[in-house]
Amino acid sequence: MNREIAIERVALYARVSTRDGRQDTENQLIQLREYCEKQGWQIAAEYVDHDSGGHSRRKHFQELFADARARRFDLLLFWSLDRFSREGVSATLKHLEALTDAGGNWRSYTEQYLDSTGIFRDAVIAILAVIAKQERIRRSERASAAVARLRRQGKADHLGRKRLLVGSKLERCRELHEEGLSLRQIAKQLKVSAMTVQRVLAP
């Protein structure tokens, strides 16, 4: 049986990447505020980041978790899941679970099924968990394939450096590349050489 969850204080989260000048967080916030007004909810806080969603080091993203633990709001409302996080299903699921563990609820404005107060909450979490598991498996398979390719190419002496980009670092490298960063910029963020990055991204 689903318990009735009382919602009074709501926090809003909006994010855009600084690399996309066409987007504006205010466009997200206007509709989120209107939605809260219709529901009769008080807006306790607004968290706005102008940063990539590919990492969790966003200033206000971290602040909202601290406030969730302090029970300063009952529910976090975000525009869509990719505005909340683009770190991959596994990391995103951990963030949602962290909010729940802190006593907070969450809801996506544009994706009605993503709602920790809704009747499909357990089903959605179960599906995300399965996808996250498959994501980890694929990530491990890609890392193993990359190491095997180096061995076939006779570059076994570079395997030690290659291991620096296994798992989350390997995924982060590809995300940064998709965001348009140069090899040197990616290398600086991951603290490896530009040559290592080039080898990882090579077709």
C-alpha positions in Angstrom: 0.0 0.0 0.0 1.4 3.4 -0.9 1.7 5.9 1.9 0.4 9.5 1.5 3.4 11.8 1.3 2.8 15.4 2.6 4.5 18.0 0.4 4.7 21.6 1.6 8.2 22.9 0.9 9.7 22.3 -2.5 13.2 23.0 -3.9 13.8 23.6 -7.6 16.9 22.5 -9.5 17.7 23.9 -12.9 20.9 23.5 -15.0 22.3 24.4 -18.4 25.7 23.9 -19.8 27.8 27.1 -20.3 28.7 25.7 -23.8 25.2 26.0 -25.0 24.3 29.6 -25.2 20.8 28.8 -26.6 19.6 27.5 -23.3 18.5 29.5 -20.3 17.7 28.2 -16.8 15.0 30.8 -16.4 12.9 29.0 -19.0 13.0 25.9 -16.8 12.4 27.8 -13.6 9.3 29.7 -14.9 7.4 26.5 -15.5 8.6 24.9 -12.3 7.4 27.9 -10.3 4.0 27.9 -12.0 3.7 24.2 -11.3 4.4 24.7 -7.6 1.9 27.5 -7.4 -0.8 25.3 -8.9 0.0 22.6 -6.4 -0.1 25.0 -3.5 3.5 24.3 -2.6 5.9 26.7 -1.0 9.3 27.1 -2.8 11.9 26.8 -0.1 15.0 27.1 -2.4 16.2 27.3 -6.0 19.4 25.7 -7.0 20.9 26.8 -10.4 24.0 25.5 -12.1 25.6 26.7 -15.3 27.8 23.7 -15.7 28.1 20.3 -17.4 25.8 17.6 -16.0 28.6 15.1 -16.6 30.0 15.4 -13.1 28.6 16.0 -9.6 31.1 18.7 -8.6 28.5 21.4 -9.4 28.3 23.9 -6.6 24.6 24.2 -6.2 24.1 20.5 -6.9 26.2 19.8 -3.8 24.3 22.4 -1.8 20.9 20.8 -2.5 22.1 17.5 -1.0 23.4 19.3 2.1 20.0 21.0 2.5 18.2 17.7 1.9 20.1 16.1 4.8 19.1 19.2 6.9 15.4 18.5 5.9 15.0 22.0 4.4 12.6 20.8 1.7 10.2 17.9 1.2 10.6 17.4 -2.5 13.2 18.3 -5.2 11.6 19.3 -8.5 13.7 19.3 -11.6 12.9 19.9 -15.3 14.1 16.5 -16.6 16.4 13.8 -15.5 19.2 15.0 -17.9 19.0 18.5 -16.3 19.5 16.8 -12.9 22.4 14.7 -14.0 24.1 13.4 -17.2 26.7 11.2 -15.4 25.1 8.0 -16.6 22.3 5.8 -15.2 24.4 4.3 -12.4 25.6 7.6 -10.9 22.2 9.3 -11.4 20.5 6.4 -9.6 22.9 6.9 -6.7 22.0 10.6 -6.5 18.3 9.8 -6.4 18.8 7.2 -3.7 20.9 9.7 -1.7 18.0 12.1 -1.8 15.6 9.4 -0.6 18.0 8.3 2.1 18.2 12.0 3.3 14.5 12.0 3.7 13.7 14.0 0.6 11.5 13.1 -2.4 12.1 14.0 -6.0 10.1 14.5 -9.2 10.7 15.3 -12.8 8.4 17.9 -14.3 8.5 16.6 -17.9 8.8 12.9 -17.0 5.8 12.1 -14.9 6.9 8.5 -14.2 10.0 9.8 -12.5 8.4 10.6 -9.2 9.4 9.1 -5.8 6.0 10.0 -4.4 4.1 8.2 -7.2 2.7 4.7 -7.5 5.3 3.6 -10.0 8.3 4.6 -7.8 9.5 1.1 -7.0 9.1 0.0 -10.6 11.1 3.0 -11.9 13.9 2.4 -9.4 14.0 -1.3 -10.3 14.3 -0.5 -14.0 17.0 2.2 -13.4 18.9 -0.3 -11.3 18.8 -2.9 -14.1 19.9 -0.3 -16.7 22.7 0.8 -14.3 23.9 -2.8 -13.9 24.0 -3.2 -17.7 25.8 0.1 -18.0 28.6 -1.1 -15.6 28.9 -4.3 -17.6 29.3 -2.5 -20.9 31.8 -0.1 -19.4 33.9 -3.0 -18.1 33.6 -4.8 -21.5 34.8 -1.6 -23.3 37.7 -1.2 -21.0 38.8 -4.9 -21.5 38.4 -4.5 -25.3 40.6 -1.4 -25.2 43.4 -3.2 -23.3 43.1 -6.2 -25.6 43.5 -3.9 -28.7 46.6 -2.4 -27.2 48.1 -5.8 -26.7 47.3 -6.8 -30.3 49.0 -3.6 -31.5 52.1 -4.4 -29.5 51.6 -1.5 -27.1 51.7 -3.5 -23.9 54.2 -1.0 -22.4 51.3 1.6 -22.4 48.9 -0.6 -20.5 49.8 0.9 -17.1 48.8 4.3 -18.4 45.8 2.9 -20.1 44.4 1.6 -16.8 44.1 5.2 -15.6 41.2 5.5 -18.0 39.3 2.3 -17.1 35.8 2.6 -15.8 34.5 6.0 -14.8 37.5 7.8 -16.2 37.1 6.1 -19.5 33.5 7.1 -19.7 34.3 10.7 -18.5 36.9 11.0 -21.3 34.3 10.2 -23.9 31.8 12.6 -22.4 34.3 15.4 -22.4 35.1 14.7 -26.0 31.4 14.8 -26.9 31.1 18.1 -25.2 33.7 19.5 -27.5 36.8 19.7 -25.3 40.2 19.4 -26.9 42.6 16.5 -26.2 44.7 18.8 -24.1 41.8 20.0 -22.1 40.5 16.5 -21.5 44.0 15.3 -20.5 44.3 18.2 -18.0 41.0 17.3 -16.3 41.8 13.6 -16.1 45.4 14.2 -15.2 46.9 12.0 -18.0 48.8 12.8 -21.1 47.1 14.0 -24.3 48.6 11.0 -26.1 46.7 8.7 -23.7 43.4 10.5 -24.4 44.1 10.3 -28.2 44.6 6.5 -27.9 41.4 6.1 -26.0 39.4 8.1 -28.5 41.0 6.5 -31.5 38.5 4.5 -33.6 
